[in-house]
Amino acid sequence: MTRRIATFLILLVSITSFSLAQDLKPTGYFLKDSVKIGESVAYSLSYKDRKNRPVIFPDSLYNFAPFELLDKAYFDTRSDSINSIDSAVYYLATFEIDTVQSLSLPVFVFTGKDSIPLYSAKDSIVLNQVVTQMPDSVNLAETRAFQPVSRQFNYPYWVIALVLLGFIALVVSLIWGKEISKRIRLYRLQKKLEKFKEEFDREIEGISSDTEKPKIESLLKFWKSYMESLEQMPYTKLTTKEIVQIQKNSSLEETLKSIDRNIYSKLAVSALQNDFEFLKDYSIDRYNHVTEEIKNA
């Protein structure tokens, strides 16, 4: 008895499925007769069924081979008192080279516990071949013109190089840093002395009894500026008396007082070249003293 019931149920399901496949097959067709490779073509799919029965159309996860899905558009269900019509348009493209290509799409009818796929009849479309015959050989144009290509910056190598340079600089600084600093300072002092002597000699040669007192004062200030950079003392802000108290040199005292007399006295200018020559020699002597201190530090 149980076996008969099971057989009856299987037969009933088969008849139902056959009926659905025969009477309720969806309608699917291309909206054009031909298409080019890669060109979009519309495919219409519609299905008429009894009202309120769930129907599922293919979505973007479905395999549309030999076509590829570009886009899709679903339309609202239209119903009367008995039936409902669902429809959609799929925009497809093909990249196959077959002259005739066919497609059949299903709709899935929900029966309660499962869904039954119902396929439309196959519809075909003709491929419009732009190149109808391939030549035996192709004449290619040769060019040797230089085409500039942008270079990509190699950040990993740059970072590695910076790390290595930083490490080398640290090692050099720890081992030879003090000596390098001395040499750099001595080199700068030498260059400053050479520049000072060149400009100071040029100014001294122009001094005579007719030299105006502001010119003499300017030359003295120039000497003080050099001594200030050499010994790191505020010579330009110090008076002759204050400089002598610091340096404790009688010859320097007499020379500076002589220059002051020529600047502030109403008497005629005298012995100025000798005074400034002494100041130059005194600067060179102080330069030698300072450089010796740096070397022995």
TIGUPA-527739 format. One line per field, with one value per residue (C-alpha): residue number from 1; x, y, z; chain; residue in one letter. Coordinates in Angstrom, 2 decimals. Layout:
<nodes>
k <- (NUM,...)
c1 <- (X,...)
c2 <- (Y,...)
c3 <- (Z,...)
c <- (A,...)
r <- (a,...)
</nodes>
This chain:
<nodes>
k <- (1,2,3,4,5,6,7,8,9,10,11,12,13,14,15,16,17,18,19,20,21,22,23,24,25,26,27,28,29,30,31,32,33,34,35,36,37,38,39,40,41,42,43,44,45,46,47,48,49,50,51,52,53,54,55,56,57,58,59,60,61,62,63,64,65,66,67,68,69,70,71,72,73,74,75,76,77,78,79,80,81,82,83,84,85,86,87,88,89,90,91,92,93,94,95,96,97,98,99,100,101,102,103,104,105,106,107,108,109,110,111,112,113,114,115,116,117,118,119,120,121,122,123,124,125,126,127,128,129,130,131,132,133,134,135,136,137,138,139,140,141,142,143,144,145,146,147,148,149,150,151,152,153,154,155,156,157,158,159,160,161,162,163,164,165,166,167,168,169,170,171,172,173,174,175,176,177,178,179,180,181,182,183,184,185,186,187,188,189,190,191,192,193,194,195,196,197,198,199,200,201,202,203,204,205,206,207,208,209,210,211,212,213,214,215,216,217,218,219,220,221,222,223,224,225,226,227,228,229,230,231,232,233,234,235,236,237,238,239,240,241,242,243,244,245,246,247,248,249,250,251,252,253,254,255,256,257,258,259,260,261,262,263,264,265,266,267,268,269,270,271,272,273,274,275,276,277,278,279,280,281,282,283,284,285,286,287,288,289,290,291,292,293,294,295,296,297)
c1 <- (0.00,2.82,4.66,1.57,1.20,4.87,4.54,1.43,3.17,6.18,3.86,1.91,5.10,6.28,2.99,3.04,6.59,5.79,2.72,4.70,7.39,4.87,2.30,4.17,7.49,9.01,9.56,13.10,14.57,17.20,16.00,18.43,19.30,23.07,25.80,29.51,32.12,31.93,28.77,25.84,22.70,19.36,17.71,14.07,12.76,9.11,6.98,3.22,1.93,-1.04,-1.37,0.63,3.00,6.64,8.92,12.68,14.55,18.33,20.56,24.22,25.42,23.93,26.19,25.04,27.66,28.59,27.57,28.62,26.17,26.68,23.48,19.89,16.47,13.51,9.93,6.98,4.63,1.47,-1.57,-5.20,-7.71,-6.12,-2.55,0.57,3.31,6.92,9.58,13.19,15.73,19.36,22.09,24.71,27.98,29.87,33.58,33.33,33.94,31.26,29.15,25.84,25.42,22.38,20.97,18.19,17.42,15.35,12.90,12.63,9.09,8.82,6.64,6.77,9.85,11.87,12.02,11.63,13.70,11.72,13.84,12.82,13.26,16.72,17.06,20.07,21.92,24.39,27.90,28.86,32.51,34.38,37.46,36.18,39.56,42.91,45.90,48.94,51.22,50.85,52.98,54.03,55.37,58.74,59.65,62.76,61.56,62.36,59.31,59.90,58.75,58.23,60.49,59.14,60.88,62.45,61.43,62.81,66.32,66.12,65.20,68.01,70.49,69.40,69.77,73.26,74.31,73.00,74.91,78.12,77.72,77.24,80.37,82.44,81.12,82.01,85.52,86.65,83.97,86.20,89.06,86.73,85.16,88.64,89.61,86.38,86.81,90.47,89.55,86.88,89.23,91.86,89.40,88.20,91.80,92.62,89.54,90.27,93.89,92.88,90.20,92.17,95.27,93.16,91.67,95.05,96.57,93.93,94.70,96.50,96.61,93.46,91.45,88.16,87.66,84.44,86.52,89.10,86.35,84.81,88.16,88.65,85.18,86.05,89.09,86.94,84.38,87.07,88.53,85.04,84.49,88.00,87.98,84.23,84.37,82.16,84.95,82.49,80.79,83.99,85.90,89.65,90.07,87.99,89.87,93.24,92.07,91.19,94.20,96.80,99.10,100.89,101.64,97.97,97.04,99.29,98.05,94.35,94.87,96.70,93.80,91.30,93.23,93.09,89.32,88.29,91.09,91.04,94.69,95.76,95.83,99.26,100.94,97.65,99.05,101.58,98.84,96.59,99.51,100.12,96.45,96.69,99.83,98.19,95.16,97.46,99.22,95.87,94.81,97.91,97.19,93.55,94.40,97.06,94.50,92.11,94.78,95.80,92.25)
c2 <- (0.00,2.41,1.55,2.40,5.77,6.63,5.65,7.78,10.83,10.46,10.19,13.25,15.33,14.20,15.12,18.52,19.22,18.08,20.28,23.28,22.64,22.25,24.92,27.54,27.85,31.37,33.48,34.64,36.30,38.80,42.26,42.35,39.89,40.46,41.79,42.67,41.34,43.28,45.15,45.30,43.43,43.27,39.93,39.96,37.30,37.08,34.50,34.14,32.08,31.89,34.80,35.08,32.13,33.13,33.27,33.91,35.33,34.87,37.48,38.51,35.21,33.17,31.90,33.52,31.73,32.23,35.79,38.05,40.11,43.87,45.12,44.09,45.68,44.10,45.27,45.30,42.31,42.86,40.86,40.31,38.24,34.93,35.33,37.37,38.35,38.97,40.28,41.44,42.67,41.53,43.52,41.06,41.05,38.24,37.81,34.46,34.18,31.63,32.86,31.90,32.01,30.84,31.42,29.92,31.35,29.81,31.09,29.30,28.51,28.07,25.02,25.19,23.19,23.51,25.46,24.13,25.68,26.31,27.20,29.37,28.15,28.84,32.05,32.68,35.77,36.22,37.55,40.46,39.75,42.95,41.09,38.50,37.22,37.22,38.21,35.94,38.73,42.18,45.18,46.82,50.36,50.53,53.44,54.08,57.30,57.59,57.29,58.73,56.46,57.75,56.20,54.81,55.91,52.97,53.74,50.54,51.14,54.81,53.95,51.35,53.89,56.50,54.01,53.02,56.65,57.46,54.53,55.51,59.14,58.02,55.84,58.60,61.13,58.93,58.10,61.15,63.71,65.89,65.94,66.69,69.55,71.01,70.85,72.49,75.31,75.87,75.94,78.58,80.72,80.56,81.67,84.55,85.69,85.65,87.69,90.12,90.74,91.25,93.84,95.49,95.94,97.52,99.99,100.86,101.74,104.43,106.19,109.53,112.89,113.87,110.85,111.85,110.92,108.85,106.68,106.10,105.24,102.78,101.01,100.68,99.20,96.71,95.56,95.21,93.10,90.67,90.42,89.83,86.83,85.52,85.65,85.58,88.86,91.97,94.18,96.39,97.37,97.95,101.22,101.47,101.45,98.28,96.47,97.34,96.08,92.73,92.29,93.90,94.85,98.24,98.44,97.80,100.50,103.11,102.23,102.45,105.75,107.15,106.18,107.70,110.99,111.07,110.46,112.83,115.44,118.52,118.00,116.68,112.94,111.37,107.91,106.15,103.60,102.41,102.16,100.04,97.87,97.13,96.22,93.80,92.20,92.03,90.23,87.68,87.08,86.53,84.21,82.06,82.02,80.95,78.23,76.77,76.56,74.72,72.23,71.46,71.19)
c3 <- (0.00,0.95,-2.28,-4.33,-2.60,-3.27,-6.93,-7.22,-5.71,-8.05,-11.03,-9.88,-9.53,-12.98,-14.57,-12.84,-13.97,-17.52,-17.56,-16.39,-18.99,-21.81,-21.05,-19.01,-20.88,-20.63,-23.73,-24.48,-27.56,-28.75,-29.73,-32.70,-35.44,-35.41,-33.14,-33.24,-30.83,-27.57,-28.61,-26.20,-27.27,-25.41,-24.58,-23.45,-21.03,-19.91,-18.14,-17.74,-14.78,-12.49,-10.14,-6.89,-7.53,-6.75,-9.81,-9.77,-12.77,-13.38,-11.75,-12.12,-10.58,-13.43,-16.22,-19.49,-21.65,-24.44,-23.48,-20.61,-18.60,-18.82,-17.20,-16.44,-15.95,-14.14,-14.66,-12.28,-12.36,-14.34,-13.14,-13.94,-11.96,-13.05,-14.35,-13.78,-16.26,-15.13,-17.50,-17.62,-20.17,-20.03,-21.79,-22.99,-24.96,-26.63,-27.22,-28.96,-32.71,-33.64,-36.56,-34.89,-31.12,-29.16,-25.70,-23.60,-20.16,-17.35,-14.83,-11.49,-10.30,-6.55,-5.69,-1.89,-0.93,-4.13,-7.38,-10.92,-13.75,-16.91,-19.97,-22.86,-26.42,-27.82,-29.77,-32.02,-33.12,-35.99,-35.29,-37.55,-38.41,-39.22,-40.51,-42.99,-44.16,-42.37,-44.58,-44.82,-43.57,-42.04,-42.95,-39.70,-39.56,-37.82,-35.60,-33.55,-32.02,-28.32,-26.11,-22.63,-19.81,-16.30,-13.72,-10.50,-7.34,-5.51,-1.94,-0.32,-1.72,-0.75,2.84,3.03,1.66,4.22,7.08,5.88,5.48,8.92,10.43,8.63,9.71,13.33,13.26,11.62,14.15,17.12,15.87,13.89,14.75,16.93,14.42,11.51,13.48,14.14,10.48,9.37,11.89,10.94,7.25,7.84,9.95,7.23,4.55,6.74,7.35,3.63,2.84,5.67,4.58,0.95,1.76,4.57,2.38,-0.35,2.13,3.71,0.33,-0.12,3.17,3.01,4.77,2.89,4.04,5.63,9.26,8.67,6.30,9.07,11.55,9.07,8.56,12.32,12.62,9.86,11.90,15.02,13.13,12.02,15.55,16.91,14.61,15.35,19.15,19.78,21.74,21.19,19.78,17.88,21.14,23.12,23.51,23.10,26.88,27.26,24.46,26.04,29.45,27.87,25.59,27.90,25.01,25.22,21.48,20.69,23.20,21.58,18.09,18.97,20.80,17.78,15.49,17.95,17.91,14.12,14.23,17.02,17.03,14.83,13.96,10.56,9.90,10.44,10.57,9.83,7.41,10.02,12.64,10.44,9.33,13.00,13.46,10.53,11.97,15.37,13.80,12.15,15.46,17.21,14.37,14.96,18.67,18.19,15.64,17.96,20.74,18.44,17.30,20.88,22.23)
c <- (A,A,A,A,A,A,A,A,A,A,A,A,A,A,A,A,A,A,A,A,A,A,A,A,A,A,A,A,A,A,A,A,A,A,A,A,A,A,A,A,A,A,A,A,A,A,A,A,A,A,A,A,A,A,A,A,A,A,A,A,A,A,A,A,A,A,A,A,A,A,A,A,A,A,A,A,A,A,A,A,A,A,A,A,A,A,A,A,A,A,A,A,A,A,A,A,A,A,A,A,A,A,A,A,A,A,A,A,A,A,A,A,A,A,A,A,A,A,A,A,A,A,A,A,A,A,A,A,A,A,A,A,A,A,A,A,A,A,A,A,A,A,A,A,A,A,A,A,A,A,A,A,A,A,A,A,A,A,A,A,A,A,A,A,A,A,A,A,A,A,A,A,A,A,A,A,A,A,A,A,A,A,A,A,A,A,A,A,A,A,A,A,A,A,A,A,A,A,A,A,A,A,A,A,A,A,A,A,A,A,A,A,A,A,A,A,A,A,A,A,A,A,A,A,A,A,A,A,A,A,A,A,A,A,A,A,A,A,A,A,A,A,A,A,A,A,A,A,A,A,A,A,A,A,A,A,A,A,A,A,A,A,A,A,A,A,A,A,A,A,A,A,A,A,A,A,A,A,A,A,A,A,A,A,A,A,A,A,A,A,A,A,A,A,A,A,A)
r <- (m,t,r,r,i,a,t,f,l,i,l,l,v,s,i,t,s,f,s,l,a,q,d,l,k,p,t,g,y,f,l,k,d,s,v,k,i,g,e,s,v,a,y,s,l,s,y,k,d,r,k,n,r,p,v,i,f,p,d,s,l,y,n,f,a,p,f,e,l,l,d,k,a,y,f,d,t,r,s,d,s,i,n,s,i,d,s,a,v,y,y,l,a,t,f,e,i,d,t,v,q,s,l,s,l,p,v,f,v,f,t,g,k,d,s,i,p,l,y,s,a,k,d,s,i,v,l,n,q,v,v,t,q,m,p,d,s,v,n,l,a,e,t,r,a,f,q,p,v,s,r,q,f,n,y,p,y,w,v,i,a,l,v,l,l,g,f,i,a,l,v,v,s,l,i,w,g,k,e,i,s,k,r,i,r,l,y,r,l,q,k,k,l,e,k,f,k,e,e,f,d,r,e,i,e,g,i,s,s,d,t,e,k,p,k,i,e,s,l,l,k,f,w,k,s,y,m,e,s,l,e,q,m,p,y,t,k,l,t,t,k,e,i,v,q,i,q,k,n,s,s,l,e,e,t,l,k,s,i,d,r,n,i,y,s,k,l,a,v,s,a,l,q,n,d,f,e,f,l,k,d,y,s,i,d,r,y,n,h,v,t,e,e,i,k,n,a)
</nodes>
